[in-house]
Amino acid sequence: MKIDIKHFALAAAGATMLLTSCIGDLDTLPLNPSDSTSETVYGKDENGYLAGLTKLYFNFVSNDTTDLQVSDSGASELIRAFWTIQEVTADACKCAWENDAWVRAMNTDTWSDADNDATYAVYVRTLQGIAYVNEYLRQTASDKLSDRGKVAQAIAIMTAGMTLANVVGVPAGTWISHNLSWRITFAGVGLWGLVLFWLIRRWIPYLAPLPDTGILGQFRFFRHLPPWLILFATALGNGGAFCWFSYVNPLLTRVSGIAPSDMTAVMVLAGMGMLVGNLAGGRLSDRFGPGKIAFIAQGIMSGALLATFFLAPYPVCALILMTVCTTCLFTVSAPQQLLLIRHARGGEMLGAASVQIAFNLGNALGAWLGGLPVTAGYRYEYTTLPASALALTGCLLLLLFWLRFEATARAARTAA
């Protein structure tokens, strides 16, 4: 039989169109722009996340029947429906609603299908709640936040573990060391390290490697000024903080007059400041720019350290200023990380590591400089003078970075 090539080609083209026409059909958005999806709810601004949390709470207390087909909306509230199934069916309560359609069947254990309002509400609202919670967790993952212009908040979430350790771990370790033995603290840290190793292997997903730029290529970003401004600002700014914080215990107990037994609670307060500062720094940086938030927070910390020199003898003032300083210390953390990663093209991992090197260098430098006035015989409030000077220097470096590299770029984008 002779095959017509033209007809065969047309048939093949038609078959191809049929086979490919349904590819991606399930990966679509509603044609009606007023229909809500996860991307439209969570993808606009931070109010979407607040609305998501509200929806999670509303699922527990709502008797709205928009998504349910029940005759009695009161019976559809999740908590009441759960209570009905658990208590009414077990004769654990005295029921006065015998005329309601769902009550008699539940009270006498004679329901036989899902038409009962209470059983239906438990089933539907539970599945809805699971779906809402899973979607909220999915939409608040770091990759989603970074894709929506919330990169600094994603970094802050990662850093939150460190600040949470300052709120819980440091006071707990201090209490255990003082009241039991420092060996127990070290043993607990070692055991937790093993647990953490297991959690990393189990929970951290595989991430594709960054493009290989070679050994020399990873160091190429050091040829430019912005990374050096950020690194020196990080080292000097954190050096100023730890110039004071390394001696905060004797400062507060010997100068401010706070009882040593209260220092555990004081460290919790300091850790809370770090936690709040870290989360606030991420959110504010995404909104106003990381460079701007970094130099403002560093300047506030410099002023608070200088004020501590004069107000340290007053315990309330000393505690307030301590909280301000620890808040600012971690407010600059996420912005500095983000800035260096942005300005380390081709060596992002080395850039992120460099920030930690600068952070630790500042810790060591600050502790040494803070010890100089103490060694010279001055009181502990004198540690705040070099601390304030270092923090101010870091602030000026970040201000220079913001003026030269961030403010002009944002102005250009706005004009465009």
N, C-alpha and C positions, 0 to 999 in steps of 0.2 A: 504494500500500500504506500502510495506516495504522500509524504508529509509536506503540507504547505508551511514553509518556514515563517512566512509573515503571520499566519494564524497561530502557529506555535509560539512565536515571540509575544503576541498579544495575550495569549492565555497565560504564559509565564509571568508577564507583567501584572496581569490581574490577580493571579495567585499571590504574587509578592505583596501587592497592596493589601490583600485580605489578611495575609499572615502578619504584616507589620502594622496594620491599622489598630490592633488592640495592644501593641506594646506600649506600656506606660499608662494604659487607661485607668489603672488603679492609683496612679501617682498624680492625682489632679486636685485642684481646689474648686470649691463651688463657684458656679457662674454668677450667682447672686452675691454681690459684694457685701450685703448686709448679714449673710450667714457667718457665724463665728466658727473659727477653727483654732487649733492650738497656736498656729503661727500668728494669726491675727490678734489673738488674746494676749499672748505673752511677748509677741515680737515688736510691739509699739514702744512702750516705755515701762518704767518700773511699776506703774499702777496696775499693769497686767498681773504681776506677781502677787500684789496685794489682793487683787480680785480672785486669784487662784486660791490663796489661803482662805479667803472669805467663803469660797465655794466649798472647801473641805469642811469648814465648821458648819456651814448651812446644811450640809448633807446629814449631819447628826440630829439637828433640831427642827428641820423643815417639815411642815405638813402640806407643802405645795404639791399639787397633783398634776403639774404640767407634763411630767415624764411618767406618770403612773395612771393606771386605769383601775381606780378603786371607787367604791360607793361612799366610803367614810374616810375623809381626808385625815381626821384625827387619829385613826388607827394606822395611818401610813408613816407616822413619825418613827424614825429608826429606833430610838431609845425605847419608845413606848411599845413598838412592835416586838423588840427583843424581850422586854419585860413581860409582855403578854404571853409569848411562847414559853418562857421559862417559869413564870409564876402561876398564870391562870390554868395552865394544863396540869399543874401539880397540886391543885387545891391549896396553894399557899396564900391565897387572898380571898376575900369575900367580894364577889362581883355583883354589882347592882345594875348592870346593863344587859339583862337577859334578852331584851327585845332587839338588840343590835344583831345583825345577821351573823357577824363573825364571832361574837362572844360565846353564844351557846355551844357552837361546835367546838371551840377551843376548851371551854370549861368542862365539857363532857367527853373530850377526846374522840370526837366523832367526825372530824373533818376528813375528807377523802381526796381532795384535789387542791390545786393551787388557786382556786377561786376565792378562798378565804383571804380577806383583806390583810390580816396580820402576817400570815405566812408569805403572801405575795410581796408585801412591803419589805420584809426582812430580806428576802431573796434579791429583789430588784435594787433596793437602796444599798445593800452590801456590795453587790457587783459594781454599782455606780461609784461608790466610795473608793473601791479598789482601783477602778479606772482613773478616777480623779487624782488620787494620790500618786499612782505610777506616772501619770502624765506630768504632774507637778515636779516630781523628782527628775524626770527626763528633761523637762524644760529648764531646770535650774542646774543642770550639769555644766561643768566648766567650759566644755566646747560650745554649748549653746550660748552661754553668756558672752564668750569671746566673739562669737559670730555676730552678736547683736550690739557690738560696740561697748561691751562691758568687760574688756580685757583686764583692766585693773581690778575689777571686782573678782574676776576669776583667780587672779594671782593672790588677792587678799584671802579668798577661801582656802587656798593652799597654805598660806602663812598662818591661818587661824589656828592650826594645830599647835604652833609655837606659842601663840598668845594664850591658848587654852591651857597649855602646860604651865604657864606662869600663874594662871588663876588657880589651878588645882594641884599640879605636880609639885611646884616649888614650896607652897605652904605645907603640903602633906609631907614632903621630904624633910622640911625643916622640923616639923613636929615629931616625926619618927626619930630623927637624929638626936633631938634634944631629950626626948622622953624614953627612948628605947636604946637604939644603937645606930651609929652611922653605917655600920656594916649591913644592916637590914635595908637601908635606903639604896646602897650600891647594889646589893643582891637583887632588889626589886627592879632597878633600872636595867640590870643585865637580863633578867628574865623577860621583861617587857620588850627588850631588843629582839629576843628570839621570837616572841609572838609577832612583833612588827615585821620581821623577816618573812614569816609565814603569811601574814596578811598581804604583804606586797606581792608575793608570788601568786596569791590566790585572786586578788581583787584588781590589781593594776593591769589594764589591758595592754595588748601589744601596740606599740606606736612605731610607725614607719620611721626609719632614720632620716635625718636631714640630708640635703645634698652634700656630697663630699667635696669640700673646697681645698683639701690638702692641709698639711700641717701649717705651712706658711700662710695659706689663704685664711685660716681661722684667726690669725693674728693681724690681718690686714686692717681691721677696723681701728686698731690702735694708732694708725697714722693720722686720725682726725681728732679734732679738739673735743667734740661733745662727750665721747666716752671718758676722757680724762677729767673733764669738769664733774661728771656724775660720780666717778670713782673717788676723787679727792673730797667732794662734798659728802659722800657716804662715810668715808673714813674719819673726816674731821667732825662731822655732825654727830655720828655715833660715838666718836671719841669724847665729845663734850658731854654726852649723856652719861657715859660710863665713868668719866672723870668724877662725876658726882654720885652716880648710882652705886659704884663700887664701895662707897663709904656711907651709904644711906642709913645703914643700921646704927653705927655709932653716932651719926649726925642726929638721928631722930631720938635716940635714947639718952645721949649725953647733953645735947644742946637743946632739943625741943622738949625733953622731959617725958617722953612716952615710955611707958613701962615695957621692959623686955618681954614680958608675957603677952603683950598685945601685938608684938611684931608679926606674928603669923597672920592675924587679921589685917594688919597694915600691908603685908605682901599680897594678900588677896585683893585689896583695894588697888594696889599698883598694877597687878595683873589684869584687873577689870579695865583699867585705863588702857592698857596695851591692847586688849581685845576690842574695845570700842574704837580706839584709834585706828587699828588695822582695818576693820570693816568700813569705817567712815572714810579712810584714805582711799580705798578702792572705789567707793561710790562717788566721792567728790571728784576724783581724778577722771573718771569716765565722763563726768558732766562738765567740769571746768578746765581739764587739762592736767596731766600729771606734774609738769614742771611748775605750774602756778601753785598747786596745792603743796608741793614739796617745799618750795622756798617759804611759803607762808607758815607752814607748820614748823619749819626749822627756826624761823624768826620768833615765833611764839615761845618755842622751847628756850631759846637764848634769853628772852626777857624773863621767863619764869625762873630760870637758873639764877639770873642776877637778882631777882626779887627774893629768892631763897636766902641769899647772903644776908639780907637785912631783916628778914622775917622768920628766920629759922628758930629763934627762941619762943615763938608763939606756935604751939602745937597744931591748932586748927589751920592756921595759914600754911604751916609746913606740909600738912597732909594734902591740902588743896593744891599747892604748888607741885608736890610730888606727883599727884594724879595728872595734872596738866602736862608735866614733863614726860611721864610714861605714855600718855596718850599721843603726844606729838612724836615720840620716839618711833612708834609703829605706824603713825599716820603717813610717814615718809617711806615706809618699807615698800609697799606695793608700787607707788609711783617710781621709786628708784629702780626697782627690778624692771618695770615696764620700759622705762626710758633707755636703759642700757641694752635691753634686748632689741629695741627698735633701732638703736644706733650701733649694733654689732652685726651688720649684714654679712653673712657668710661665716660668722663665728658666734651664733646665738648662744650655744651651750657654754662656750668659753666666757661670753659676756655675762651670762647669769652666774657662773661660778666666780667671776671677778667681783661681782657685787658682794658675794659672801666673803671673799678674801678681804675686801675693803672693810666690811662690817666687823670681821674678827680683828683686823689690824687696828681699827678704831677702839675696839674693846681693850686691847693690850695697851695701846698708846694712852687711852684715857685713864686706865687704872694707874699707870706709871706717873702721869702728870698730876693726877689727883693726890698721889702719895707724897709729892714734893713738899707742899705746904705743911702737911701733917708731920713729915720727917723734920721739917725746920722748926717745929714747935708751935705752929699756929693751930687754932681750933678747927673743927671739922667743917664749919661753914665756909672756910676759905677754899675748900675744894670746888665751890661753885664759881669762883672767879675765872680760873683757867677753863672750866667747863663752859661758861657762858661765852668766852672768847672763841673757843673752838666751834661751838654751835653757830655763832654769828658768822664766822668765816665760811662754814658750810652753807649758811643761808645766802651769803653774798655770791658764792659760786653758783648756787642753784638759780639765783636771780639773774646772773649773767647768762646762764644757759637759757632761761626762759625768754629773756629779751632778744637774744641773738638767734635762737633756733626754734622756739615754740610759738611765741607771740606773733612773729612775722609770718610763720607758716599758717597759723590759724586765721590771721587777717586776710592772707591771700586766698585761702579756701572760701572764706565768707564773701569776699569780693567777687569771686568766680561764680 
